[in-house]
Amino acid sequence: MKQIPNILENTGISRDYILAFGSIDNYIRRIEKKEELRWIRLAENAFLNRPILKYAEYFNHAEYESTITDKNQERIKNLDGLVEEINKMRENKQKDYEKLSVLWKKANRIIFD
């Protein structure tokens, strides 16, 4: 079994997990940069069609050891709640920039702060 890479000492979460939120990051950045509508639509489509994996799905127990620890379990619970909320939005084709932006910022704080 592999070790989870790039575990942050202060949170016990892998900084690599932020990549699971790539479609949201891309969508938010395109809107904030006021890019052409076609680029925003492409990013929106990627967000709507790519489910976000929960932490233990991203770092599968069969492949990685110590996915959830005493140190990170509360943060992972919070991250998983955000993932569920985001995936519900996706399933319902909701692409509210303001709400997604808030959820994205919360995920970053949980992972990095």
N, C-alpha and C positions, 0 to 999 in steps of 0.2 A: 504494500500500500504506500501511496505517496503522501508526503507532507503537503499541506496547503501552502502555496507560495505567498510571500510578501505579507505576512501577518503584521498588522500594526500593533506595536507594544501597548499603546494606550487604550485600544478598543478591543483587541483580540480578533478583529475582522481583517480579512485579506483585502488589501487595497485593489486587488484585481477584480473583486466583485463589482466594482463600479462599472465594469464593461458590460455587465448584464443589463444595465440601463442605457445602453448606447443609442437605441432608437429614440428614447425620450430626449436624451441630450442633443441629438442631431435635430430633432423637431424644434425644440426650444431655441437652439442657436440660430436656426434658419429664420425663425420668426423674429428674434431679437435683432438680427442683422438686416431685417427687412429685405430679404433676398427675393428674387423673382418668384412669382406664384408657382411656377412649375416645380421649382426646387422645394418649396414649402410643401406642395402636394405629394412629392416623392417621399419626403421625410414623414409626412403625415401617414401615408400609406404603409411605410415600414413600421411605424409605431402601431398602427391598427392591426397589422397582420403578424406581429412577432410578440408572442407572450413573454413576459419577464419571468425568469426562473427564480424561485426562492433560493435562499442561500444553500440549503442542504441539497437542492436539486442541481445547482450550479457546481457545487463541490460534492459530488455524489459519494455517499457513504461506502459504496462498493469499491471506489477508486481512491478516496482520500481518508486518512485517519484523523480523528479528533476534529470533526467538522464543527460540532457544537460542544463548547466547554463551559465550565462554571463562569469563566470570565466574559464570554461573549453571548451567553444564552439569552439574556434580556434584550440585548441589542438585536439579535437575530429575530427574536419574537416581534420586535418593533418593525424591523425591516420586512419581515414576512407579512405583517399587517399592511404596510404600504404597498407591497407587491400585489396583494389581494385587491386592494382598492384600485390600483392602476390597471390591473387586468380586468376588473369589472368595467372600468371606463372603456377599455379597448373593446370588450365584448359588446358593450352597448353603443359602440361607435361614437363615444364622447371624446372630444378632443379639445376640451376647454384649456386654453393656454395658461390662464391664471392658476387654475387648480393643479395642473400638471407641474407648473413651475414651483409651486409650494411643496408638492410631494417630492419633486426632484431635489430641492434644497434640503428637505428633511432627511432624505436618504443619504445625501452627502454628509450631513452633520452626524448621523448615526455611525457611518463608516469611519469618518476621519476625526471627529472631535472627541 
